[in-house]
Amino acid sequence: MAVFRVEGGYRLHGEITPQGAKNEALQILCATLLTEERVVVHNIPRILDVMQLIELLRAMGVEVEELADDTFAFRAKDINLDYLRSDDYQQRCRRLRGSVMMVGPLLARFGVGYVPKPGGDKIGRRRLDTHFLGFQKLGAKFDFDAAEGFFSVEADKLKGCYMLLDEASVTGTANIVMAAVLAEGTTTIYNAACEPYVQQLCRMLNRMGAKISGIASNLLTIEGVESLGGTEHTMLPDMIEVGSFIGMAAMTRSELTIKNVSYDNLGIIPAQFARMGIRFEQRGDDIYIPQQDHYSIESFIDGSIMNIADAPWPGLTPDLLSIFLVVATQAKGAVLIHQKMFESRLFFVDKLIDMGAQIILCDPHRATVIGHDHRIRLRATRMTSPDIRAGVALLIAAMSAEGVSVIQNIDQIDRGYRDIDGRLNALGAHIKRLEDC
């Protein structure tokens, strides 16, 4: 297994461009199953999760053509439905949580959808009830084989209905929308997720011939159509990478320009970093971060400790809380990080505590961080990446630490960040990818 050997203490300088959005890519690629016509997708991030999904689509019978490094064409004309029951299909799906979003398109177009319990980050309970409750309301018959961990849905014809989602699940909303676009009649989804990536999916589906209104709100109305056609789609830059690079610049006291960030789609992210005391400038569609030796966390108006918590869009995405937490370790002041959604996502803080960070893990969802104000550098150590986002947070910590750190299980980082070591080394970082001894 490969590891990162990170020599800390180097400041970065230059420009970096975020890759295409991972979370959008998984939705968009699954949506190509809704039509037998050609769909061309641009700005695809060549990361482990996305490339595994592309290979899974190819194994199912989708014609896949690589047009450029970040552009692929898909044509799902002849899908092998028997393959969905094969061991190979199950093994591929179990490695990839995004595979669950194939169920909606398969159900809508072919009347069947099968998927084993999907893989992904081990960050706590990640239930799929919202997905399958939505399919059932559309008229599908649901079955779960607990012994095999295998989900299946079947329907002769889906019928539109009103539904109130039990949670504003991003993947659940996307999956149900993809099923509803070919359903008979009108579907109304209340408490729908409205993240930019869901908006992107809906706009793409409309270009394919779907009739979706209410985009960017939590109330979607979908008039079912008989079939969908082909289209071209360009994915947004990854807001999680943008946030990661802002935090990285602050922790390493670097001057950095993040290019082509689609600023209008970043929502509350820039404002939350500003509350951490991090200075930056919007320059067109770029973010410029000057070198900053100190940054001070704000307090609330009444003087109480700052609380940074995740929330459904337009609130703060939970994927960035790991970054905010590690950035707080070198801030001036204190902050309470409240991870509401996942109960295991803060457990990586024990590694930061080993590095000398002042963190109190209050419970599985909350951690209080008292920053060092860069007066005391973190200590280098050996650590293991538990998931994608915590892995990058640990990489940022190692880049700011004194000495040489080793990060194991970097496949987790590669799942979400392409060539992160090469891209950061080009800015002045000292990261080596080595085989673990």
C-alpha positions in Angstrom: 0.0 0.0 0.0 1.2 3.5 -0.9 1.9 6.2 1.8 2.6 9.9 1.7 5.8 11.1 3.3 5.2 14.7 4.0 8.0 17.1 5.1 6.2 20.0 6.8 7.0 23.7 7.1 7.0 24.7 3.5 4.9 27.6 2.2 3.1 27.3 -1.0 2.9 29.9 -3.8 1.2 30.0 -7.2 -2.1 29.0 -8.8 -4.2 25.9 -8.6 -7.3 24.9 -10.4 -9.9 22.7 -8.7 -11.0 19.5 -10.5 -14.5 18.8 -11.5 -16.9 18.1 -8.7 -16.8 14.5 -7.5 -20.3 14.5 -6.0 -21.8 15.9 -9.1 -19.9 13.5 -11.3 -21.4 10.4 -9.6 -25.0 11.7 -10.2 -24.4 12.8 -13.8 -22.8 9.6 -14.8 -25.6 7.5 -13.4 -28.1 9.8 -15.3 -26.6 8.7 -18.6 -28.5 5.4 -18.1 -31.8 7.2 -18.7 -31.4 7.5 -22.5 -30.1 5.3 -25.3 -28.8 8.5 -27.0 -25.2 9.9 -26.7 -24.4 12.0 -23.7 -21.1 13.9 -23.6 -19.8 15.0 -20.1 -17.0 17.6 -19.7 -14.7 18.4 -16.7 -14.9 14.8 -15.3 -12.4 14.4 -12.4 -10.2 11.4 -13.0 -10.3 10.2 -9.4 -10.7 6.6 -8.1 -14.4 6.7 -7.3 -15.4 8.3 -10.6 -13.2 6.0 -12.8 -14.6 3.0 -11.0 -18.1 4.1 -11.8 -17.2 4.6 -15.4 -15.8 1.1 -15.6 -18.9 -0.2 -13.9 -21.1 1.5 -16.6 -18.9 0.0 -19.3 -19.3 -3.5 -17.7 -23.1 -3.0 -17.8 -23.0 -2.5 -21.5 -22.7 1.3 -21.8 -20.6 2.4 -24.7 -17.9 4.7 -23.3 -15.7 6.9 -25.4 -12.8 9.0 -24.0 -12.7 12.2 -26.0 -10.2 14.1 -23.9 -8.5 13.8 -20.5 -11.6 15.1 -18.7 -14.3 14.5 -21.4 -16.2 11.2 -22.0 -19.1 10.2 -24.2 -21.7 7.7 -23.0 -24.3 5.7 -24.8 -26.5 3.4 -22.8 -28.2 1.7 -25.8 -27.8 -1.9 -24.9 -27.8 -2.6 -21.1 -27.1 -6.2 -19.9 -29.7 -6.5 -17.2 -28.6 -10.1 -16.4 -25.2 -8.6 -15.4 -27.0 -6.8 -12.5 -27.3 -10.2 -10.8 -23.6 -11.2 -11.3 -20.9 -11.5 -8.7 -18.8 -9.0 -10.6 -21.5 -6.4 -10.5 -21.9 -6.9 -6.8 -18.2 -6.7 -6.1 -17.8 -3.4 -8.1 -20.9 -1.8 -6.4 -19.7 -2.7 -2.9 -16.6 -0.6 -3.5 -18.5 2.5 -4.5 -21.2 4.2 -2.6 -22.2 6.2 -5.7 -23.4 3.0 -7.3 -26.8 3.4 -5.4 -27.7 6.2 -7.8 -27.9 3.8 -10.7 -31.1 2.3 -9.2 -33.3 5.3 -10.0 -32.4 5.4 -13.7 -32.5 1.6 -14.1 -35.9 1.5 -12.4 -37.3 4.3 -14.6 -36.1 3.0 -17.9 -36.1 -0.8 -17.4 -38.5 -1.4 -14.5 -35.9 -3.0 -12.3 -33.0 -1.8 -10.1 -30.6 -3.9 -8.1 -27.7 -2.9 -6.0 -25.8 -4.5 -3.0 -25.2 -2.5 0.1 -22.7 0.1 -1.3 -19.3 1.0 0.0 -17.8 4.4 0.6 -16.4 6.3 3.6 -16.9 4.7 7.0 -18.1 7.9 8.7 -21.1 6.6 10.6 -24.6 5.5 9.8 -25.5 6.3 6.2 -29.0 4.9 5.7 -30.6 4.5 2.3 -34.2 4.6 3.5 -34.9 7.9 1.7 -34.0 6.4 -1.7 -36.2 3.4 -1.4 -39.2 5.0 0.4 -39.2 7.4 -2.6 -39.2 4.6 -5.1 -42.0 2.8 -3.2 -44.2 6.0 -3.3 -43.7 6.0 -7.1 -45.1 2.5 -7.2 -42.1 0.3 -7.0 -42.0 -3.0 -5.1 -39.1 -3.0 -2.7 -37.1 -6.0 -1.3 -34.1 -6.3 0.9 -32.2 -9.5 1.3 -30.6 -9.0 4.7 -28.4 -12.1 4.4 -26.9 -11.0 1.2 -27.1 -7.2 1.8 -28.9 -6.8 -1.5 -31.5 -4.2 -2.4 -34.0 -4.6 -5.3 -36.9 -2.6 -6.7 -39.2 -3.5 -9.5 -42.2 -1.8 -11.2 -44.2 -2.2 -14.4 -44.8 1.5 -14.5 -43.9 4.3 -12.1 -46.6 6.8 -11.3 -46.1 10.3 -10.1 -47.2 11.4 -6.6 -46.6 13.9 -3.8 -43.9 13.0 -1.4 -42.3 14.6 1.7 -38.8 13.3 2.1 -37.8 12.3 5.6 -34.5 14.0 5.2 -33.0 16.4 2.6 -30.7 13.7 1.3 -28.6 14.8 -1.7 -28.2 11.4 -3.2 -31.7 10.4 -2.3 -33.1 13.5 -4.0 -31.0 12.8 -7.1 -32.0 9.2 -7.2 -35.8 9.9 -6.9 -35.6 12.7 -9.4 -34.0 10.4 -12.0 -36.8 7.8 -11.4 -39.6 10.4 -11.5 -38.6 12.0 -14.9 -40.0 8.9 -16.8 -42.9 8.2 -14.4 -46.5 8.7 -15.5 -48.0 11.9 -14.3 -46.6 14.6 -12.0 -44.3 14.0 -9.0 -43.9 16.7 -6.3 -40.9 16.3 -4.0 -40.9 18.5 -0.8 -37.9 18.8 1.5 -35.7 18.0 -1.6 -32.0 18.7 -1.4 -31.1 21.8 -3.4 -27.3 21.7 -3.5 -25.7 23.1 -6.7 -24.9 19.5 -7.8 -28.6 18.6 -7.6 -29.4 21.8 -9.6 -26.9 20.7 -12.2 -28.5 17.3 -12.5 -31.9 18.8 -12.9 -30.8 21.3 -15.6 -29.1 18.5 -17.5 -32.2 16.3 -17.4 -34.3 19.2 -18.7 -31.9 19.6 -21.6 -32.5 15.9 -22.3 -36.3 16.6 -22.4 -37.4 16.3 -18.8 -39.8 18.8 -17.3 -38.5 19.7 -13.8 -39.5 23.0 -12.1 -38.5 24.5 -8.8 -34.8 24.0 -9.4 -32.7 25.5 -6.6 -35.5 25.2 -4.1 -36.6 22.4 -1.7 -39.9 21.9 -3.7 -39.4 20.1 -7.0 -42.2 19.4 -9.5 -41.5 16.8 -12.2 -43.9 16.2 -15.1 -43.1 12.7 -16.4 -42.1 12.3 -20.1 -42.0 9.2 -22.3 -38.3 9.3 -23.1 -35.1 11.4 -22.8 -32.6 12.3 -25.4 -28.9 13.0 -25.5 -27.1 16.2 -24.4 -23.7 17.7 -23.4 -22.9 18.7 -19.8 -20.1 20.5 -18.1 -19.6 19.9 -14.4 -18.9 22.5 -11.8 -15.5 22.8 -10.0 -15.4 20.8 -6.8 -16.4 23.1 -3.9 -14.7 20.7 -1.4 -11.4 21.1 -3.2 -11.8 24.9 -3.2 -12.5 24.8 0.6 -9.6 22.4 1.1 -7.2 24.8 -0.7 -8.4 27.9 1.3 -7.7 26.0 4.5 -4.4 24.7 3.2 -3.2 28.3 2.4 -4.2 29.5 5.9 -2.5 26.5 7.7 0.8 26.8 5.7 0.8 30.6 5.7 0.9 30.6 1.9 0.0 33.0 -0.9 -2.3 31.1 -3.3 -4.7 31.8 -6.1 -7.5 29.3 -6.7 -8.6 29.5 -10.3 -12.1 29.2 -11.8 -14.0 28.4 -8.6 -17.6 29.2 -9.8 -17.8 31.6 -6.9 -21.6 32.0 -7.1 -22.0 28.3 -6.4 -19.8 28.3 -3.3 -22.7 29.4 -1.1 -21.7 30.1 2.5 -18.2 28.5 2.3 -16.2 31.8 1.7 -18.1 33.6 4.5 -17.4 30.8 7.0 -13.7 30.9 6.3 -13.9 34.7 6.8 -15.4 34.1 10.2 -12.3 32.0 10.9 -10.3 35.2 10.2 -8.9 34.0 6.9 -8.5 36.9 4.4 -9.1 36.4 0.7 -10.2 38.4 -2.4 -12.6 37.5 -5.1 -10.9 38.3 -8.4 -13.4 37.6 -11.1 -14.1 33.9 -10.7 -10.8 33.3 -8.8 -10.0 33.4 -5.1 -6.8 35.1 -4.1 -5.5 34.3 -0.6 -2.6 36.5 0.6 0.1 35.2 2.9 -1.2 35.5 6.4 0.9 34.8 9.5 -2.1 34.9 11.9 -5.9 34.6 11.7 -8.3 35.1 14.5 -11.6 33.3 14.9 -14.6 35.6 15.4 -17.0 35.3 18.3 -20.7 35.7 18.2 -22.2 39.2 18.8 -22.8 38.3 22.5 -19.2 37.2 22.9 -20.0 33.5 23.0 -17.7 30.9 21.3 -18.0 30.6 17.5 -19.9 27.5 16.5 -19.4 26.0 13.0 -21.9 23.4 12.0 -23.0 21.5 8.9 -26.5 22.0 7.5 -28.5 21.2 4.4 -27.8 23.6 1.5 -27.5 26.6 1.6 -25.9 25.7 4.9 -22.4 24.5 5.2 -21.6 21.2 3.6 -20.5 18.5 6.1 -17.6 17.5 3.8 -15.7 20.6 4.8 -16.0 20.3 8.6 -12.8 18.3 8.8 -11.0 21.1 7.0 -12.4 23.8 9.3 -11.4 21.7 12.3 -7.8 21.3 11.3 -7.5 25.0 10.3 -8.8 26.0 13.8 -5.8 24.3 15.4 -3.5 27.1 14.3 -6.0 30.0 14.6 -6.1 32.6 17.4 -9.2 31.8 19.5 -11.5 28.9 20.0 -14.3 27.3 18.0 -16.9 24.5 18.5 -17.1 22.2 15.5 -20.5 20.5 15.4 -20.8 17.6 12.9 -24.5 16.9 13.0 -24.9 14.4 10.2 -22.3 11.7 10.8 -21.3 10.3 14.2 -17.9 8.9 13.2 -16.5 11.8 11.2 -14.7 13.5 14.1 -12.8 10.5 15.4 -9.7 11.4 13.4 -9.1 14.2 15.9 -7.1 11.8 18.1 -4.4 12.0 15.4 -4.3 15.8 15.6 -4.1 15.6 19.4 -1.1 13.3 19.0 0.4 16.1 16.9 -0.1 18.6 19.7 -3.4 20.1 18.8 -5.6 21.4 21.6 -8.9 19.7 20.9 -11.6 18.4 23.3 -13.8 15.8 21.7 -17.0 16.5 23.5 -19.0 13.6 22.0 -19.1 11.9 18.6 -20.6 15.0 17.0 -18.8 17.9 18.7 -15.2 19.0 19.2 -13.9 22.2 20.8 -10.6 23.5 19.3 -8.4 26.0 21.0 -5.9 27.4 18.4 -2.2 27.8 18.8 -2.1 31.0 16.7 1.0 29.5 15.0 3.0 30.0 18.2 3.4 26.2 18.6 3.7 24.1 15.5 2.1 20.7 15.2 4.5 17.7 15.6 5.1 15.3 12.8 3.7 11.8 13.3 2.6 8.6 11.5 -1.1 8.4 10.9 -3.8 6.6 8.8 -6.4 8.3 6.6 -9.8 7.1 7.7 -11.9 8.7 4.9 -11.5 11.1 2.0 -12.1 14.4 3.8 -10.3 13.5 7.1 -7.4 12.3 4.9 -6.9 15.7 3.3 -7.3 17.4 6.7 -4.5 15.2 8.0 -2.4 16.0 4.9 -2.9 19.7 5.6 -1.9 19.2 9.2 1.3 17.3 8.1 2.2 20.1 5.6 2.1 22.6 8.5 3.9 20.4 11.0 7.5 20.4 12.2 9.3 17.4 10.8 8.4 14.5 8.5 4.9 12.8 8.8 3.8 9.6 7.2 0.1 9.1 6.1 -1.1 5.6 5.4 -4.2 4.4 3.5 -3.9 7.2 1.0 -6.2 5.3 -1.4 -8.9 7.1 0.6 -7.5 10.5 -0.4 -7.1 9.3 -4.1 -10.8 8.5 -4.1 -11.6 12.2 -4.0 -8.5 14.1 -5.0 -6.6 13.5 -8.3 -2.8 13.6 -8.2 -3.0 15.7 -5.0 0.7 15.2 -4.3 1.8 16.3 -7.8 -0.4 19.3 -7.8 0.7 20.5 -4.4 4.4 19.8 -5.0 4.1 22.1 -8.0 3.2 24.9 -5.5 6.2 24.2 -3.2 5.0 21.3 -1.0 7.3 18.4 -0.2 5.2 15.3 -0.5 6.5 11.9 -1.7 4.4 8.9 -2.6 6.1 5.8 -1.5 5.4 2.1 -1.0 4.9 1.4 2.7 7.6 -0.6 4.4 
